[in-house]
Amino acid sequence: MASVASKLYSDDVSLLVLLLDTNPLFWSNTSTTFSQFLSHVLAFLNAVSGLNQLNQVVVIATGYSSCDYIYDSSLASNVMSSESGSRTGMPALFGSLLEKLEDFIARDEELIKEGQEHHDDDNRISSSFLSGSLSMALCYIQRVFRSGHLHPQPRILCLQGSPDGPEQYVAVMNSIFSAQRLMVPIDSCYIGTQNSAFLQQASYITGGVHHAPKQLDGLFQFLTTIFATDLHTRSFVQLPKPVGVDFRASCFCHKKTIDMGYVCSVCLSIFCEHHKKCSTCGSVFGQSKLDGVSTVSDKKRKAPDS
């Protein structure tokens, strides 16, 4: 396999892998309905396909408990008859997307009900399965890399609204570093109330664009003006720059987002509390230096009184 740097790209031909957040737990608590959000997304996909007839679009649905491919523009089976398209009121090009999306959401809701019955998700945040969809996107891009020397420029766009799941921190960071090594930028558009540290770090590390629109009424305008441009055109366009990036990590012991913690010097595992032994690699830790510093500072404070 040729190295990434020696690969031949088509300047104005893009491969867009879109990660679509379909988490029903998120959409049930927002003012914007999922159907309204989907109308903006379909119009955006149509615009990307219209920029160049060779552009390729792949859509991966990201649910609460699962993720799956729901659309691939390179497959001829995605085109449906004009009669079916007129009945749904959507372009015939996205007929299979709507059908597969409906089936995926139904399956994901069944998995949520099963988890609630067995009380498996009582303590879990209502986050979507972002780590799985990122892995599927990278696998698809890697398959495109191996298909030939000349291929479109790939990029990943995450349309996310669900909050971050700290339990997915390791898997998400592994996907981010894999994308960085493959020179695949990860763009992110966060539509939730709280910003996403995962997506901020993903866009920052891979050289992508991160944006969090405050109003979803003009979502189509944000998508087309920021995320529709190919990688070659971005050098001529003024894109929004990140104001600040949340680099906080999640501990390996309690899966919580922390500001300060303990790091294993062998495997770089992060813990929110001091442990005698690393639960990841088994290394034995010594006494925490923070405890010694605190005792020394207490002695210095008591010295003038004596």
Residue frames relative to the residue before (quaternion, step in Angstrom):
aa qw qx qy qz dx dy dz
M 1.0000 0.0000 0.0000 0.0000 0.00 0.00 0.00
A 0.4426 -0.7016 0.4895 0.2685 3.58 -0.84 0.94
S 0.5696 -0.5935 0.4401 0.3601 3.52 -1.19 0.55
V 0.6379 -0.5541 0.3719 0.3845 3.54 -1.21 0.53
A 0.6574 0.5347 -0.3195 0.4241 3.57 0.99 -0.84
S 0.7141 0.4501 -0.2563 0.4709 3.62 1.09 -0.62
K 0.4647 0.6858 -0.4525 0.3301 3.60 1.20 0.02
L 0.3612 -0.7240 0.5506 0.2056 3.55 -1.13 0.70
Y 0.1199 -0.8045 0.5810 0.0293 3.54 -0.69 1.14
S 0.3893 -0.6489 0.5923 0.2769 3.51 -1.28 0.45
D 0.4983 -0.7232 0.3835 0.2857 3.56 -0.53 1.21
D 0.8230 0.2469 -0.1008 0.5016 3.56 0.75 -1.04
V 0.5854 0.5378 -0.3884 0.4661 3.60 1.22 0.34
S 0.1100 -0.8336 0.5412 -0.0034 3.55 -0.67 1.14
L 0.1985 -0.7020 0.6660 0.1555 3.48 -1.36 0.50
L 0.0762 -0.8138 0.5761 -0.0108 3.55 -0.36 1.27
V 0.1004 -0.7652 0.6350 0.0323 3.55 -0.74 1.14
L 0.1314 -0.8222 0.5535 0.0171 3.55 -0.37 1.29
L 0.1840 -0.7611 0.6152 0.0914 3.56 -0.86 1.04
L 0.1375 -0.8316 0.5380 0.0070 3.54 -0.34 1.34
D 0.3144 -0.7586 0.5454 0.1678 3.57 -0.65 1.14
T 0.0111 -0.8139 0.5790 -0.0469 3.57 -0.55 1.22
N 0.2676 0.8017 -0.4992 0.1908 3.59 1.23 0.36
P 0.3413 -0.7690 0.4950 0.2171 3.65 -0.42 1.11
L 0.6005 0.5668 -0.3667 0.4285 3.61 1.12 -0.51
F 0.6596 0.4775 -0.3084 0.4918 3.57 1.14 -0.54
W 0.7200 0.4640 -0.2688 0.4405 3.59 0.79 -1.00
S 0.6088 0.5528 -0.3650 0.4366 3.60 1.16 -0.32
N 0.7430 0.3757 -0.2097 0.5127 3.60 1.25 -0.28
T 0.5962 0.5482 -0.3728 0.4528 3.59 1.17 0.48
S 0.5645 -0.6109 0.4423 0.3352 3.54 -1.23 0.55
T 0.6869 0.4359 -0.2691 0.5154 3.58 1.13 -0.64
T 0.3814 -0.7282 0.5209 0.2301 3.57 -0.84 0.94
F 0.6136 -0.5654 0.4056 0.3732 3.55 -1.22 0.47
S 0.6190 0.5461 -0.3516 0.4415 3.61 1.04 -0.64
Q 0.6389 0.5048 -0.3265 0.4799 3.60 1.03 -0.72
F 0.6453 0.5138 -0.3109 0.4721 3.55 0.99 -0.85
L 0.6649 0.5155 -0.3022 0.4482 3.58 0.95 -0.87
S 0.6119 0.5504 -0.3599 0.4394 3.60 1.04 -0.64
H 0.6389 0.5046 -0.3236 0.4822 3.60 1.04 -0.73
V 0.6625 0.5180 -0.3083 0.4447 3.58 0.95 -0.88
L 0.6668 0.4976 -0.3076 0.4617 3.60 0.90 -0.86
A 0.6352 0.5094 -0.3307 0.4771 3.59 1.03 -0.72
F 0.6368 0.5216 -0.3217 0.4679 3.58 1.06 -0.72
L 0.6546 0.5037 -0.3115 0.4700 3.59 0.94 -0.85
N 0.6312 0.5246 -0.3252 0.4697 3.56 1.05 -0.73
A 0.6472 0.5137 -0.3158 0.4664 3.58 1.06 -0.76
V 0.6468 0.5107 -0.3233 0.4651 3.58 0.98 -0.81
S 0.6594 0.4985 -0.3073 0.4715 3.58 0.97 -0.80
G 0.6796 0.5002 -0.2912 0.4508 3.59 1.09 -0.66
L 0.5565 0.6145 -0.4015 0.3893 3.60 1.17 -0.38
N 0.7786 -0.0580 0.0555 0.6224 3.57 1.08 -0.69
Q 0.4601 -0.7103 0.4585 0.2713 3.56 -0.79 0.99
L 0.6596 0.4980 -0.3076 0.4714 3.58 1.24 -0.30
N 0.4524 0.6824 -0.4601 0.3435 3.59 1.23 -0.06
Q 0.1915 -0.7769 0.5932 0.0888 3.53 -1.08 0.80
V 0.1268 -0.7918 0.5968 0.0280 3.56 -0.97 0.93
V 0.0302 -0.7690 0.6384 -0.0145 3.53 -0.98 0.98
V 0.1331 -0.7966 0.5883 0.0415 3.57 -0.86 0.99
I 0.0897 -0.7736 0.6271 0.0157 3.54 -0.93 1.03
A 0.3069 -0.7519 0.5586 0.1684 3.58 -0.73 1.07
T 0.1534 -0.7862 0.5960 0.0553 3.55 -0.88 1.02
G 0.0837 -0.8261 0.5572 0.0078 3.54 -0.30 1.26
Y 0.7225 -0.4152 0.3238 0.4480 3.53 -1.29 -0.33
S 0.8209 0.1947 -0.0671 0.5327 3.57 0.93 -0.89
S 0.7972 0.1748 -0.0801 0.5722 3.60 1.21 -0.19
C 0.1316 -0.7531 0.6347 0.1127 3.53 -1.38 0.06
D 0.0207 0.8084 -0.5847 0.0644 3.57 -1.12 0.63
Y 0.5273 -0.5854 0.5058 0.3514 3.56 -1.31 0.43
I 0.0646 -0.8115 0.5802 0.0261 3.56 -0.88 0.93
Y 0.8069 0.0811 -0.0589 0.5821 3.60 1.21 -0.17
D 0.0577 0.7538 -0.6521 0.0564 3.53 -1.12 0.84
S 0.3538 -0.7815 0.4764 0.1928 3.57 -0.42 1.23
S 0.6107 0.5685 -0.3592 0.4181 3.61 1.19 -0.34
L 0.6298 0.5238 -0.3364 0.4647 3.59 1.25 -0.23
A 0.4492 -0.7072 0.4825 0.2554 3.57 -0.87 0.96
S 0.5929 0.6037 -0.3647 0.3885 3.60 1.15 -0.48
N 0.5588 0.6268 -0.3935 0.3743 3.60 1.24 -0.21
V 0.6249 0.5340 -0.3448 0.4532 3.59 1.17 -0.43
M 0.1247 -0.7963 0.5904 0.0427 3.54 -0.83 1.03
S 0.6665 -0.5065 0.3546 0.4164 3.54 -1.23 0.19
S 0.5997 -0.5817 0.4133 0.3621 3.56 -1.19 0.53
E 0.5944 0.5675 -0.3740 0.4299 3.61 1.11 -0.57
S 0.6638 0.4851 -0.3090 0.4781 3.58 0.95 -0.84
G 0.6458 0.5231 -0.3298 0.4479 3.56 1.02 -0.75
S 0.6606 0.4986 -0.3179 0.4625 3.60 0.98 -0.74
R 0.6271 0.5315 -0.3507 0.4486 3.60 1.08 -0.61
T 0.7207 0.4256 -0.2574 0.4828 3.60 0.95 -0.79
G 0.4288 -0.7132 0.4618 0.3068 3.58 1.20 -0.34
M 0.6414 0.4860 -0.3192 0.5006 3.61 1.27 0.18
P 0.6419 -0.5142 0.3782 0.4249 3.60 -1.19 0.39
A 0.5706 -0.6228 0.4174 0.3352 3.54 -1.06 0.77
L 0.5552 0.6389 -0.3820 0.3709 3.57 1.22 -0.52
F 0.7640 0.3473 -0.1782 0.5137 3.59 1.06 -0.76
G 0.2832 0.7910 -0.5018 0.2057 3.57 1.15 0.47
S 0.6937 0.4586 -0.2829 0.4779 3.57 0.86 -0.92
L 0.5830 0.5790 -0.3743 0.4300 3.58 1.11 -0.61
L 0.6844 0.4820 -0.2912 0.4631 3.57 0.86 -0.93
E 0.6538 0.5148 -0.3195 0.4532 3.57 0.98 -0.78
K 0.6939 0.4578 -0.2778 0.4814 3.58 0.88 -0.91
L 0.6210 0.5417 -0.3421 0.4515 3.57 1.08 -0.66
E 0.6452 0.5142 -0.3203 0.4655 3.58 0.98 -0.79
D 0.6588 0.4941 -0.3064 0.4774 3.59 0.97 -0.83
F 0.6547 0.5211 -0.3209 0.4437 3.59 0.96 -0.82
I 0.6589 0.5052 -0.3153 0.4596 3.59 0.92 -0.87
A 0.6345 0.5251 -0.3323 0.4596 3.59 1.02 -0.76
R 0.6655 0.4896 -0.3046 0.4739 3.60 0.95 -0.83
D 0.6565 0.5166 -0.3167 0.4493 3.57 0.97 -0.81
E 0.6412 0.5130 -0.3249 0.4693 3.59 1.02 -0.73
E 0.6256 0.5254 -0.3404 0.4656 3.59 1.06 -0.64
L 0.6433 0.5111 -0.3190 0.4723 3.59 1.04 -0.76
I 0.6223 0.5307 -0.3388 0.4650 3.59 1.07 -0.69
K 0.6580 0.5045 -0.3103 0.4651 3.58 0.94 -0.86
E 0.6447 0.5128 -0.3242 0.4650 3.59 0.98 -0.80
G 0.6588 0.5047 -0.3131 0.4617 3.59 1.00 -0.77
Q 0.6500 0.5066 -0.3145 0.4711 3.57 1.06 -0.73
E 0.6391 0.5263 -0.3323 0.4518 3.59 1.04 -0.69
H 0.7389 0.3794 -0.2162 0.5131 3.56 1.04 -0.77
H 0.3948 -0.7453 0.4505 0.2926 3.58 1.35 0.06
D 0.3121 0.7612 -0.5095 0.2520 3.59 1.00 0.81
D 0.7739 0.3455 -0.1724 0.5020 3.61 1.09 -0.61
D 0.2664 0.8011 -0.5057 0.1777 3.59 1.13 0.51
N 0.7844 0.3240 -0.1574 0.5049 3.57 0.94 -0.89
R 0.5359 0.6409 -0.3998 0.3770 3.59 1.23 0.10
I 0.4718 -0.6458 0.5244 0.2921 3.53 -1.13 0.77
S 0.5199 -0.6572 0.4516 0.3065 3.57 -1.10 0.72
S 0.2263 0.7808 -0.5386 0.2215 3.57 0.71 1.14
S 0.4675 -0.6560 0.5125 0.2975 3.54 -1.25 0.40
F 0.5936 -0.5922 0.4247 0.3415 3.55 -1.30 0.36
L 0.0242 -0.8570 0.5144 -0.0199 3.58 0.63 1.18
S 0.6395 0.5459 -0.3383 0.4226 3.58 0.93 -0.81
G 0.6643 0.5075 -0.3050 0.4561 3.58 0.99 -0.78
S 0.6798 0.4835 -0.2994 0.4631 3.58 0.93 -0.86
L 0.6158 0.5304 -0.3485 0.4669 3.61 1.08 -0.65
S 0.6482 0.5147 -0.3141 0.4651 3.57 0.98 -0.81
M 0.6537 0.5022 -0.3142 0.4708 3.59 0.97 -0.81
A 0.6372 0.5267 -0.3288 0.4566 3.60 1.01 -0.76
L 0.6748 0.4845 -0.2958 0.4716 3.59 0.94 -0.86
C 0.6230 0.5319 -0.3398 0.4621 3.59 1.06 -0.68
Y 0.6487 0.5053 -0.3199 0.4707 3.57 0.98 -0.80
I 0.6600 0.5017 -0.3076 0.4671 3.59 0.94 -0.89
Q 0.6375 0.5206 -0.3342 0.4592 3.58 0.98 -0.77
R 0.6312 0.5230 -0.3295 0.4685 3.58 1.06 -0.70
V 0.6322 0.5129 -0.3269 0.4801 3.58 1.09 -0.69
F 0.6154 0.5526 -0.3412 0.4466 3.59 1.03 -0.77
R 0.7305 0.4364 -0.2354 0.4696 3.57 0.95 -0.86
S 0.5422 0.6464 -0.3946 0.3640 3.60 1.24 -0.17
G 0.7855 -0.1871 0.1429 0.5724 3.60 1.14 -0.53
H 0.6391 -0.5471 0.3815 0.3829 3.54 -1.30 0.23
L 0.7540 0.3133 -0.1813 0.5482 3.59 1.02 -0.74
H 0.1835 0.7779 -0.5733 0.1801 3.56 -0.61 1.13
P 0.6144 -0.5585 0.3900 0.3980 3.62 -1.16 0.35
Q 0.5601 -0.5928 0.4602 0.3508 3.54 -1.27 0.40
P 0.2474 -0.8060 0.5190 0.1406 3.61 -0.50 1.11
R 0.0700 0.7562 -0.6503 0.0210 3.52 -1.26 0.56
I 0.3122 -0.7381 0.5736 0.1692 3.54 -1.21 0.58
L 0.0962 -0.7761 0.6219 0.0411 3.56 -1.00 0.88
C 0.1633 -0.7906 0.5871 0.0599 3.57 -0.67 1.16
L 0.0969 -0.7548 0.6478 0.0361 3.56 -0.72 1.12
Q 0.0889 0.8419 -0.5093 0.1549 3.51 0.05 1.37
G 0.0662 -0.7941 0.6029 0.0390 3.53 -1.12 0.74
S 0.5976 0.5773 -0.3492 0.4332 3.56 1.21 -0.54
P 0.5451 -0.6149 0.4463 0.3544 3.60 -1.11 0.53
D 0.6242 -0.5406 0.4087 0.3887 3.54 -1.28 0.36
G 0.2839 -0.7315 0.5954 0.1727 3.53 -1.18 0.70
P 0.3627 -0.7663 0.4777 0.2305 3.64 -0.27 1.17
E 0.6161 0.5607 -0.3591 0.4207 3.59 1.08 -0.55
Q 0.6758 0.4703 -0.2920 0.4867 3.60 1.25 -0.26
Y 0.3352 0.7959 -0.4681 0.1873 3.59 1.28 0.04
V 0.6925 0.4811 -0.2947 0.4496 3.60 0.76 -1.00
A 0.6823 0.4887 -0.2945 0.4571 3.59 0.86 -0.93
V 0.6538 0.5047 -0.3189 0.4649 3.59 0.98 -0.81
M 0.6697 0.4919 -0.3061 0.4646 3.61 0.90 -0.86
N 0.6144 0.5331 -0.3507 0.4641 3.60 1.05 -0.65
S 0.6538 0.4983 -0.3078 0.4790 3.58 1.01 -0.79
I 0.6329 0.5348 -0.3319 0.4509 3.59 1.01 -0.77
F 0.6911 0.4625 -0.2835 0.4777 3.58 0.88 -0.90
S 0.6066 0.5348 -0.3539 0.4699 3.60 1.12 -0.56
A 0.6498 0.5019 -0.3100 0.4793 3.57 1.01 -0.80
Q 0.6277 0.5302 -0.3333 0.4623 3.58 1.04 -0.73
R 0.6631 0.4977 -0.3057 0.4680 3.57 0.97 -0.82
L 0.6969 0.4459 -0.2669 0.4943 3.59 1.06 -0.70
M 0.3823 -0.7351 0.4668 0.3091 3.59 1.34 -0.11
V 0.4170 0.6696 -0.4837 0.3791 3.54 0.98 0.98
P 0.2844 -0.7772 0.5304 0.1837 3.65 -0.43 1.10
I 0.2344 -0.7437 0.6120 0.1320 3.53 -1.16 0.73
D 0.1500 -0.7692 0.6185 0.0576 3.57 -0.52 1.22
S 0.0798 -0.8059 0.5864 0.0180 3.55 -1.09 0.66
C 0.0664 -0.7548 0.6525 0.0110 3.51 -1.08 0.91
Y 0.1041 -0.8236 0.5574 0.0140 3.54 -0.31 1.30
I 0.1402 -0.8268 0.5442 0.0232 3.55 -0.66 1.15
G 0.4890 0.6664 -0.4293 0.3639 3.59 1.25 0.24
T 0.6621 -0.5092 0.3745 0.4026 3.54 -1.32 0.07
Q 0.7483 0.2799 -0.1667 0.5778 3.57 1.03 -0.79
N 0.5013 -0.6645 0.4599 0.3092 3.55 -1.04 0.76
S 0.4185 -0.7140 0.5167 0.2193 3.55 -1.22 0.54
A 0.3545 -0.7354 0.5409 0.2026 3.58 -0.68 1.10
F 0.6023 0.5686 -0.3546 0.4339 3.59 1.06 -0.69
L 0.7191 0.4406 -0.2588 0.4710 3.57 0.78 -1.01
Q 0.6016 0.5490 -0.3619 0.4536 3.59 1.07 -0.63
Q 0.6872 0.4660 -0.2804 0.4816 3.57 0.89 -0.91
A 0.6284 0.5478 -0.3403 0.4351 3.59 1.00 -0.77
S 0.6960 0.4579 -0.2762 0.4792 3.59 0.87 -0.92
Y 0.6575 0.5199 -0.3142 0.4457 3.58 0.99 -0.80
I 0.7063 0.4731 -0.2709 0.4516 3.60 0.84 -0.95
T 0.7608 0.3833 -0.2031 0.4827 3.59 0.94 -0.86
G 0.5229 -0.6603 0.4085 0.3518 3.61 1.22 -0.04
G 0.4381 0.6926 -0.4595 0.3425 3.57 1.13 0.58
V 0.5148 -0.6130 0.5059 0.3214 3.53 -1.36 -0.21
H 0.1146 -0.7783 0.6155 0.0481 3.57 -0.94 0.95
H 0.0906 0.7853 -0.6056 0.0909 3.54 -0.93 0.94
A 0.1202 -0.7772 0.6159 0.0475 3.53 -1.06 0.84
P 0.1976 -0.8106 0.5390 0.1157 3.62 -0.02 1.22
K 0.4360 -0.7169 0.4873 0.2419 3.55 -0.96 0.89
Q 0.7719 0.2088 -0.1196 0.5884 3.59 1.13 -0.62
L 0.3282 -0.7741 0.5149 0.1672 3.54 -0.84 1.01
D 0.4497 0.6905 -0.4636 0.3258 3.61 1.23 -0.04
G 0.7674 0.2959 -0.1681 0.5434 3.58 1.07 -0.72
L 0.1814 0.8261 -0.5166 0.1335 3.57 1.07 0.68
F 0.6261 0.5488 -0.3464 0.4322 3.59 0.98 -0.77
Q 0.6462 0.5139 -0.3225 0.4631 3.60 1.00 -0.78
F 0.6413 0.5130 -0.3253 0.4687 3.59 1.00 -0.78
L 0.6731 0.5127 -0.2999 0.4406 3.57 0.90 -0.91
T 0.7140 0.4563 -0.2710 0.4568 3.58 0.86 -0.93
T 0.7189 0.4528 -0.2717 0.4521 3.62 0.90 -0.80
I 0.7494 0.3771 -0.2129 0.5009 3.61 1.11 -0.57
F 0.8355 0.2781 -0.1023 0.4627 3.57 0.68 -1.10
A 0.5787 0.5971 -0.3924 0.3931 3.62 1.18 -0.11
T 0.5759 0.6087 -0.3811 0.3906 3.60 1.16 -0.43
D 0.4337 -0.6854 0.5181 0.2714 3.57 -1.02 0.81
L 0.6966 -0.5024 0.3171 0.4023 3.56 -1.27 0.32
H 0.6321 0.5286 -0.3388 0.4542 3.60 1.08 -0.63
T 0.6887 0.4852 -0.2827 0.4587 3.59 0.97 -0.82
R 0.5749 0.6318 -0.3810 0.3539 3.60 1.10 -0.55
S 0.5969 0.5709 -0.3699 0.4254 3.58 1.17 -0.42
F 0.7103 0.4139 -0.2546 0.5093 3.60 1.25 -0.29
V 0.6813 0.4768 -0.2676 0.4867 3.61 1.24 -0.17
Q 0.3834 -0.7009 0.5547 0.2324 3.54 -1.08 0.78
L 0.0626 -0.8142 0.5769 -0.0165 3.55 -0.30 1.29
P 0.6065 -0.5710 0.3886 0.3939 3.63 -1.09 0.53
K 0.2724 -0.7607 0.5728 0.1380 3.54 -1.00 0.89
P 0.5482 -0.6333 0.4244 0.3440 3.60 -1.01 0.71
V 0.4059 -0.7058 0.5285 0.2403 3.55 -0.92 0.93
G 0.7722 -0.1534 0.1232 0.6041 3.56 1.00 -0.83
V 0.2580 -0.7632 0.5777 0.1313 3.55 -1.13 0.68
D 0.3350 -0.7320 0.5637 0.1850 3.54 -0.91 0.97
F 0.1010 -0.8333 0.5434 0.0114 3.56 -0.32 1.28
R 0.3393 0.7510 -0.5096 0.2475 3.60 1.13 0.34
A 0.2903 -0.7589 0.5659 0.1401 3.52 -1.13 0.80
S 0.4151 -0.6682 0.5532 0.2741 3.54 -1.35 0.13
C 0.4601 -0.6898 0.4865 0.2753 3.56 -0.93 0.89
F 0.5061 -0.6731 0.4640 0.2748 3.54 -1.19 0.64
C 0.6527 0.5477 -0.3137 0.4190 3.58 1.19 -0.44
H 0.8233 0.1586 -0.0626 0.5413 3.60 0.85 -0.98
K 0.3957 -0.7457 0.4534 0.2860 3.59 1.33 0.03
K 0.4549 0.6645 -0.4591 0.3752 3.56 0.98 0.88
T 0.4815 -0.6431 0.5120 0.3040 3.55 -1.18 0.62
I 0.0482 -0.8239 0.5633 -0.0402 3.57 -0.68 1.13
D 0.4257 -0.6765 0.5451 0.2529 3.53 -1.33 0.48
M 0.7842 0.0797 -0.0240 0.6149 3.58 1.07 -0.81
G 0.1217 0.8031 -0.5731 0.1085 3.55 -1.05 0.71
Y 0.5341 -0.5898 0.5013 0.3400 3.52 -1.36 -0.28
V 0.1693 -0.7927 0.5833 0.0519 3.56 -0.94 0.98
C 0.4143 -0.6895 0.5394 0.2491 3.56 -0.91 0.94
S 0.3996 -0.7451 0.4845 0.2246 3.60 -0.74 1.02
V 0.6477 0.5212 -0.3202 0.4542 3.61 1.22 -0.24
C 0.8314 0.1448 -0.0431 0.5348 3.59 0.69 -1.09
L 0.4273 -0.7371 0.4281 0.3015 3.61 1.35 0.02
S 0.3080 0.7297 -0.5432 0.2786 3.59 1.04 0.68
I 0.3063 -0.7677 0.5466 0.1344 3.56 -1.06 0.83
F 0.0424 -0.7920 0.6088 -0.0174 3.56 -0.95 0.96
C 0.4316 -0.7040 0.5067 0.2477 3.54 -1.09 0.74
E 0.7578 0.2372 -0.1475 0.5896 3.60 1.24 -0.38
H 0.5530 -0.6104 0.4488 0.3467 3.55 -1.22 0.50
H 0.1013 -0.7863 0.6092 0.0205 3.55 -0.93 0.99
K 0.5096 -0.6408 0.4805 0.3143 3.54 -1.17 0.54
K 0.7978 0.1239 -0.0368 0.5890 3.57 1.16 -0.59
C 0.4663 -0.6729 0.5000 0.2823 3.56 -1.03 0.83
S 0.3850 -0.7467 0.5001 0.2100 3.55 -0.75 1.05
T 0.6469 0.5325 -0.3197 0.4424 3.60 1.23 -0.31
C 0.8290 0.1604 -0.0513 0.5334 3.58 0.71 -1.10
G 0.5037 -0.6908 0.4022 0.3278 3.61 1.24 -0.18
S 0.4035 0.7165 -0.4839 0.2993 3.60 1.22 0.19
V 0.3783 -0.7197 0.5415 0.2135 3.57 -1.07 0.82
F 0.2728 -0.7778 0.5506 0.1322 3.55 -0.81 1.06
G 0.4255 -0.6634 0.5481 0.2799 3.53 -1.29 0.42
Q 0.7249 -0.3888 0.3062 0.4791 3.55 -1.25 -0.29
S 0.5343 -0.6418 0.4502 0.3162 3.55 -1.01 0.80
K 0.4343 -0.7080 0.4965 0.2521 3.58 -0.87 0.96
L 0.5725 0.5943 -0.3839 0.4145 3.57 1.16 -0.49
D 0.6240 0.5314 -0.3437 0.4583 3.57 1.08 -0.66
G 0.6624 0.5011 -0.3066 0.4648 3.58 1.01 -0.78
V 0.6335 0.5291 -0.3293 0.4586 3.57 1.03 -0.75
S 0.6546 0.5180 -0.3174 0.4498 3.57 0.98 -0.84
T 0.6655 0.4945 -0.3155 0.4616 3.61 0.98 -0.76
V 0.6426 0.5178 -0.3244 0.4624 3.59 1.05 -0.75
S 0.6557 0.5049 -0.3136 0.4655 3.57 0.98 -0.80
D 0.6285 0.5239 -0.3421 0.4621 3.58 1.06 -0.67
K 0.6459 0.5161 -0.3237 0.4601 3.60 1.01 -0.77
K 0.6473 0.5184 -0.3230 0.4560 3.58 0.99 -0.77
R 0.6510 0.5125 -0.3204 0.4592 3.56 1.04 -0.73
K 0.7011 0.4606 -0.2699 0.4727 3.60 1.07 -0.71
A 0.5072 0.6915 -0.4139 0.3054 3.63 1.18 -0.40
P 0.6833 0.4857 -0.3372 0.4283 3.72 0.74 -0.78
D 0.6282 0.5600 -0.3487 0.4125 3.64 1.07 -0.55
S 0.6530 0.5401 -0.3244 0.4203 3.60 1.10 -0.63
